């Protein structure tokens, strides 16, 4: 955009003040909270920070978080691919209903989600009683945490893939089949390479939410220190005990995870944009247009 | 598969894909949901109404929805502004800001909760400047609004941004040629085009904020009748082994969020139809 007066641009003072307000908002609401996590965690020195992270209960919480994400994310990955394949590649009755139902976990409060699993597997339900009689504990134990995590991260991969696969269309897969590839081969060689970035994006978002889920997991976990505490729950306990360094130290791991997620996401978007531009030559077109505007 | 009335396709794997998705959906989403309905129907009307119409429960529901509505309104204004700046202006560090917008999606809610509480506490980094002005944020309903604004921001920006990007400059040029000044163009040409996306994004932010728990409980102070949100009531009822009470409150919240989901879907349908009619 050139600085000279243009019919489709605002006056300079309007631009400056809009940018200023936007920057202030981002700074106050997003950047400062993020930075303060690290500042608080390191406020009493690196020694205490590391001690808070290597303490047995914190280590147990980290282990449990990684374990439950390692189970929940692959399960939802398989589901997401299967659902996207059925919804984006076929026409059938009830497709809209299926899509709406897949989105459902997004609109359920995490606490309500946790409660559902307590009702289903708790000691008062027939299922829970049956499982308890056979020595299996779901609620206040790891299986419950995994189930709650699966529920809240349910739509992530499917939601990323469905619009992407719909926009790409089935032409390439059909061509592969006509040329004699098996269904599986066309899926591995054609479908997966086409959706790889969207898939990766869905997986990292799913993982970030899985490791950071608080409400749903809090209801089913029972908060047993060193046993059923995930990192977010451990953060809560330490914070409520006024152990701020410990709480923020554990929180900083999750904040780093969030930063990593954002970095990967930006890289994916950057690559996607580059690939698209290479394909269509849109960059050149935009450059030519901009040069024309400046002239 | 005749029940699904599937049209013919050469592609294989429909049964596999559909089967896996339906089984997983049933197991993870529909079965727990059905259990919830069973539990509610066992409760009976008097018990249900007795719980829901309790003064503390009503106050918490009101607080959850009012705070979520205020936060959504703030996000509608600042989200639109942020999306506009990101799409239209050249700005130092724009890439970085664009990436940061997704932070509330990526940052776990409990981390956001303790960070915001520490910042907005009377002796905190931001709170110390607000305290002399008589503004108390942490441990008040205002703090809840701050937390919910944080949570909802990306919803508005990410729904409005693509629409602004798709906006054709030619339309604005035409408006300008026809004698409209910049403000008139923004109000009459740009805003109506963005409006459906803005409403959708705001409703999404609102829906998410009504059920939010993790980021709110730290900053709210959780004073009964004043700053106690509905999800917290569910948790405290569960802690007191009052499963029926928790279920009753949860059902009310579920019904409201389903109504919102329906609203979002019909909004998207409406805007798709409107855009379709324009083209």
Contacts between the chains, C-beta under 8 A, distances in Angstrom:
chain1	res1	chain2	res2	distance
A	1	B	88	7.6
A	1	B	89	7.3
A	1	B	90	6.3
A	7	B	172	7.2
A	7	B	173	5.9
A	7	B	176	3.6
A	7	B	177	7.5
A	7	B	182	8.0
A	8	B	169	5.6
A	8	B	172	4.3
A	8	B	173	5.9
A	8	B	176	6.6
A	8	B	185	7.7
A	9	B	182	7.8
A	10	B	182	5.8
A	11	B	182	7.4
A	15	B	89	6.0
A	18	B	81	6.2
A	18	B	84	6.8
A	18	B	85	5.6
A	18	B	89	7.4
A	19	B	85	5.5
A	19	B	89	5.8
A	19	B	91	5.8
A	21	B	78	7.7
A	21	B	81	6.2
A	22	B	78	7.6
A	22	B	81	5.6
A	22	B	82	4.9
A	22	B	85	4.2
A	22	B	86	7.8
A	22	B	97	7.7
A	23	B	91	7.9
A	23	B	97	7.4
A	25	B	78	5.1
A	25	B	81	7.6
A	25	B	82	6.6
A	26	B	82	7.1
A	26	B	97	5.4
A	26	B	100	6.0
A	26	B	101	7.5
A	28	B	126	7.2
A	29	B	149	6.7
A	29	B	150	5.7
A	29	B	153	6.8
A	30	B	100	5.1
A	30	B	101	7.4
A	30	B	103	5.1
A	30	B	104	7.5
A	30	B	150	7.6
A	30	B	153	7.6
A	31	B	100	6.6
A	32	B	119	6.4
A	32	B	125	6.9
A	32	B	126	7.1
A	33	B	112	6.5
A	33	B	115	4.2
A	33	B	116	5.6
A	33	B	119	6.1
A	33	B	150	7.1
A	34	B	103	6.3
A	34	B	107	7.0
A	34	B	115	7.3
A	36	B	115	5.2
A	36	B	118	6.2
A	36	B	119	5.6
A	36	B	125	6.4
A	37	B	111	6.2
A	37	B	114	8.0
A	37	B	115	5.0
A	40	B	115	7.8
A	40	B	118	6.1
A	75	B	24	7.6
A	78	B	20	6.9
A	79	B	20	6.4
A	79	B	21	6.2
A	79	B	24	4.4
A	79	B	25	8.0
A	81	B	17	7.9
A	82	B	16	6.9
A	82	B	17	4.4
A	82	B	18	7.8
A	82	B	19	7.8
A	82	B	20	3.7
A	82	B	21	5.0
A	82	B	24	7.7
A	83	B	17	6.9
A	83	B	20	7.6
A	83	B	21	3.8
A	83	B	25	7.9
A	84	B	17	7.9
A	85	B	13	6.0
A	85	B	14	7.9
A	85	B	16	7.9
A	85	B	17	3.8
A	86	B	14	6.0
A	86	B	17	3.7
A	86	B	18	4.2
A	86	B	21	5.7
A	87	B	21	7.8
A	89	B	9	7.1
A	89	B	11	5.4
A	89	B	14	7.6
A	89	B	17	7.8
A	90	B	6	6.0
A	90	B	7	7.8
A	90	B	9	5.7
A	90	B	11	7.3
A	90	B	14	5.0
A	90	B	17	8.0
A	90	B	18	7.7
A	91	B	6	6.6
A	91	B	7	4.6
A	91	B	9	7.7
A	92	B	1	7.6
A	92	B	4	4.1
A	92	B	5	6.5
A	92	B	6	4.2
A	92	B	7	7.6
A	92	B	14	7.8
A	92	B	18	7.5
A	93	B	3	7.7
A	93	B	4	5.1
A	93	B	5	4.4
A	93	B	6	7.7
A	94	B	4	6.4
A	98	B	21	7.1
A	98	B	22	7.7
A	98	B	25	7.6
A	100	B	261	7.4
A	100	B	265	6.6
A	101	B	25	5.9
A	101	B	29	6.6
A	101	B	30	7.4
A	102	B	21	7.6
A	102	B	25	6.7
A	103	B	261	7.5
A	104	B	29	5.7
A	104	B	33	7.9
A	104	B	261	7.4
A	105	B	29	6.2
A	106	B	208	7.8
A	107	B	207	5.5
A	107	B	211	7.8
A	107	B	257	4.7
A	107	B	258	7.1
A	107	B	260	6.6
A	107	B	261	4.6
A	108	B	211	6.9
A	108	B	254	6.7
A	108	B	257	6.4
A	109	B	210	7.2
A	109	B	211	2.7
A	109	B	212	7.6
A	109	B	213	6.8
A	109	B	231	5.4
A	109	B	250	7.7
A	109	B	253	5.7
A	109	B	254	8.0
A	109	B	257	7.0
A	110	B	211	6.7
A	110	B	213	5.8
A	110	B	214	7.4
A	110	B	231	7.6
A	111	B	211	7.1
A	111	B	213	5.0
A	111	B	231	4.0
A	111	B	234	5.1
A	111	B	235	5.9
A	111	B	250	7.6
A	112	B	211	6.8
A	112	B	231	7.5
A	112	B	234	6.8
A	112	B	250	4.5
A	112	B	253	5.9
A	112	B	254	6.0
A	113	B	32	7.6
A	115	B	36	7.6
A	115	B	234	6.1
A	115	B	238	6.8
A	115	B	246	5.7
A	115	B	247	6.8
A	115	B	250	5.2
A	116	B	32	3.6
A	116	B	33	6.6
A	116	B	35	6.4
A	116	B	36	5.3
A	116	B	250	8.0
A	117	B	32	5.9
A	118	B	238	6.8
A	118	B	243	7.2
A	119	B	32	7.3
A	119	B	35	4.9
A	119	B	36	6.0
A	119	B	39	5.0
A	119	B	243	7.0
A	119	B	247	6.6
A	120	B	31	6.7
A	120	B	32	5.1
A	120	B	35	4.4
A	122	B	243	7.2
A	124	B	243	6.4
A	125	B	35	7.0
A	147	B	28	7.4
A	150	B	28	5.6
A	151	B	28	5.5
A	151	B	29	6.9
A	151	B	32	7.2
A	154	B	28	5.9
A	154	B	29	6.4
A	158	B	21	7.7
A	170	B	9	7.6
A	170	B	11	6.1
A	173	B	11	5.9
A	174	B	10	5.9
A	174	B	11	6.9
A	177	B	10	5.8
A	177	B	11	7.0
A	177	B	12	7.9
A	178	B	10	7.9
A	183	B	11	7.4
A	183	B	12	3.6
A	183	B	13	5.6
A	187	B	13	7.2
A	205	B	105	7.0
A	205	B	106	7.6
A	208	B	105	7.6
A	208	B	106	4.9
A	208	B	108	7.9
A	211	B	108	7.3
A	212	B	106	8.0
A	212	B	107	7.2
A	212	B	108	2.7
A	212	B	109	7.0
A	212	B	110	7.6
A	212	B	111	7.2
A	213	B	108	7.4
A	214	B	108	6.3
A	214	B	109	5.0
A	214	B	110	4.4
A	214	B	213	6.8
A	214	B	214	3.5
A	215	B	109	7.2
A	215	B	211	8.0
A	215	B	212	7.9
A	215	B	213	3.8
A	215	B	214	5.4
A	215	B	231	6.6
A	218	B	213	7.6
A	218	B	214	7.8
A	218	B	235	7.1
A	219	B	234	7.9
A	219	B	235	6.4
A	219	B	238	6.4
A	231	B	108	7.9
A	232	B	108	5.1
A	232	B	109	7.5
A	232	B	110	4.3
A	232	B	111	7.3
A	232	B	214	7.0
A	233	B	110	7.7
A	235	B	110	5.1
A	235	B	111	6.7
A	235	B	114	6.6
A	236	B	110	5.6
A	236	B	218	7.8
A	239	B	114	5.2
A	239	B	218	6.8
A	244	B	118	7.6
A	247	B	114	6.0
A	248	B	114	7.0
A	251	B	108	7.9
A	251	B	110	7.4
A	251	B	111	4.3
A	251	B	114	6.1
A	251	B	115	7.3
A	254	B	107	7.2
A	254	B	108	4.7
A	254	B	110	8.0
A	254	B	111	5.0
A	255	B	107	6.3
A	255	B	111	5.7
A	257	B	106	7.8
A	258	B	103	6.5
A	258	B	106	3.9
A	258	B	107	4.3
A	258	B	108	7.2
A	258	B	111	7.6
A	259	B	106	7.8
A	261	B	106	4.3
A	262	B	99	5.0
A	262	B	100	7.3
A	262	B	102	5.8
A	262	B	103	6.6
A	262	B	106	5.6
A	263	B	99	7.6
A	265	B	99	7.1
A	265	B	102	6.5
A	265	B	106	7.9
A	266	B	95	7.1
A	266	B	98	7.9
A	266	B	99	4.6
